[in-house]
Amino acid sequence: MESFPLLQQLLWISLLCSADFYVSGQNCRGREPVIDPPALVVKYGSPATATCRTEYNTTRMSWEATMGASSKENTQQLVWSVDSVTDWSLKDGILWLAIYEYEPCTTHLPITIYKIPENVDLVIHNAGPLVEEHTYWLECEVKSVAPVNNLTVIWFRGDSKLEQSDFTQFNIEGDGDQNVTVRANLSIIASREDNRASYSCAAQLDLENTTDTTSNIV
C-alpha cells in the first residue's frame, strides 16, 4: 500500500440569479392589473420595489405585506418599496388588492429571497496521509445560504466533475426556507491517481434554468 499527502482544498461558488414568472389576478373580471416587475428575485438585505398599475379607477388600492405595506384611495397606481429585505416571510410573496366599485381584485407578486453563502469549507475526515484502497469522506460545508431548494453542491477532482448533491441529500442546520448551513458528503477510495490530486466543491444557487455558469475561487 502507498500513502499520499492530504488532498488540496479548492473551494468554488457560482450564482445564477434571474427568473421569469407571470402574474394572474383573482376576481378582477377582465380588469387585471400590470405589476412591474411581474416577480422579484432579491438578495437578502437589498432594497426591493414593484409598481402595480391598472387602467381602471379604483376606490382603494393596497399592498398587503409584512414590510412596506401601503394603501391609497382613488388611484390607478401604487408602489411597494422597502429599503432592505430582511423579513424572510416575504419569500411567500405579497398581495396586491384593489376595490373596483366595491368589488375586490387581488394579485400575488412572487418573491424569491436569496443569500450568498458566508463561507464554503471543504474538509476530509480521518485526516492524515491517504492510504491506497482506503475509503475517506469529504465534507463540503456551505454556511448561511438560501434558498436551500435551489442549492446544488458540485464535486470535482481537478477539473473533472465527479457528481453533484442536491437538497434531498444535504444535512441541513436551520430553517430550510430561510438561511441555513448545509453539509454535503462524498466518499472516495484513495488510489495512485490521487497522488498530488486536488478535490473541490462548488456551491451553486440556481435561480433560473440556464446553462450559463460563473465560478470564482473563494
N, C-alpha and C positions, 0 to 999 in steps of 0.2 A: 504493500500500500504506500501511497505517496501523500505528503502533506503539501498544502498550498497556503499562501498568505490570505489574509482576510480580503473579502471582496470590496472593491472600491465602491463608494456610495455616491451616486449621482441622482439628483432629485430634479424633477421637471414638473411644470404645471402649465396647462393650456386652458383657455376660456373661450367659449363660443357664446356670444351674447345678443342674439336678436331673435324675434319671434313674430309670427303673423297670426292674428285672431280675427274673428268677426264679432260684431255686437248685434244683438237682437232685442227688440222691445216686447213687452207684455202689455196687453190691453190697450194698445196705442191706436188701434182702429185706423191703420194707414198713415198715422202721424208719427212714425218712428223718428227719433232724433238722430243726429250725427255726433258721435264722440270722436274727438281728435286728441291724441291717437286712439285707435279702437282698442288698444291694450297697452299695458305698461310693463317693461322689464327694468327694474330699478335696483341699483346697488344699495345695500344696507347703509343708511346714514346719508345718502344723497338726496337732493331735492326731487320732487315729482310734481307734475302738473298735467291736467287734462281739461278740455273745454267741451261742453255739451251745447249743441245748437239745435234749434227747431225753427221751421218756417211758420209755425203757428203760435198765436198768442197764448200764453199760459196764465192761469190765475196765480199759480205759485210753482216755483221750481226749486229743487234742493238736492244736495249731495248728502247721502247718509253714510257717514264714515266715522271711525274711532279717532281719526286725525283729519283736520281740515274740513269738518262738516260746515255747510253753509246753506243759506236759502235766500230767495229773493222773490218778490211778488211782481206780477205783470211784466215779465221779461221773456226773451227768446234765447237767452244765452246765459250760462253760468260756468264759472271757472272753479275747479278744485285744485288746490295748491298747498303743498307742505314744504317747509324748508329742509327737513331732514326726516327720512322714513326710518323710524326706529320702533314702530309697533308691528310686531310680526303678524298680528291678526289681519293686517291689510293684505296679506297673501291670499286671503279668501276673496279679494276683490271688494269693490264698493258699489253702492246702489245709487242710481240717479232716479229721481222721482219728479214727475210733473203732473199738475192738475189742469186738464183741459175741460173747461166748463163743468167742473165738479166730477169729471171722470179721471181716474188716476192712470198714469202711464209710467212704467218702470223699465229701466235698462240696467244691465250689470256691466261694470268695467272690470275685466280680468287684470290682476296684478301679480307679477312674479317678482319676489324679492330674492336677490342672490347675494352671497357673501363669499369673497375670495378667501381661501384658507390663510390663516395667520402663519402657518408653517407646515412643511411636509418633511417628515423624517423617515429614513429607511434604516432599519436595524436588523441584525442577524442574531437569532437565538443560538445558544450554545457557542458563544464567541470563542475564538481561538483558531489555530491553524486548521484549515479544512482537510479532511481525510477522504481520500478517494473511496467512492461507493458508499459513503455515509450520507444520511439524509439530514438536511438542515432546513430551518424555517426562516423565511424573510417576512418581516412585518413592515408595512407601509402605513404610517400614521398621518392622517390629514386633520389638522387642528382647526376648529371653528369655521365650518363651511356650510353653505346652504344654497339651494335645496338638495338634500341628500339623494332624492329620487333621480336627480339629473346628473349625479356624480358617477364617473367611471374611473377606476384605477387601472392603469395600463402598465404591464411589466415588460422590461426589456433586459436582454443580455447583450451588452454592447449596443449596436444599432439595430439588432434584430428583436422584433416584437415576439414575446413569448405567449402571453394571454392577457385577458382583462377580467376585472371583477366589477360587478355592479352592486346596487344597494341590497339585493337579496342575499349577498354573500358577506356583507360588512358586519363587523361588530360595532354597534353604534352607541355612543355615550351622549345622552341628552335627548331632547325632544326632536324626533325625526323630521318634524315640519319646520323647525327653526334652525339655528346654527348649532352644529354638533361636531364632535370629534369622531372620526371614522378610522377603524383599523381593518386593513385587508392583509391576508396572509398568502404566501406562496411557498410550496415545498420544492426543494431542489435536491438532486443527488449529485454530489461532487464527482467530477471526472477530470481527466487530464486536460480537457478543453477549458476547464475553469482556471487553469494556471494563468495568472495575470488578467483574468476576465473581470469585467465590471457589470454589476446589475443596477438597474434603476427602476423607479416607479414614477409614473406620471399621473397627476390628479387632474381630470378634465371635467369641467362643468359644461354640459351640452344643453344649451337653451334653444337650439334650433337643429333640425335635421339637415346637416350640411357636411360636406367633405373637407371644408377648409379648416386647418388647424394651425395654431401658432404655439410653439413651445419655447419656454425660456428657462435657463438654469436658475434654480432658486438657491 
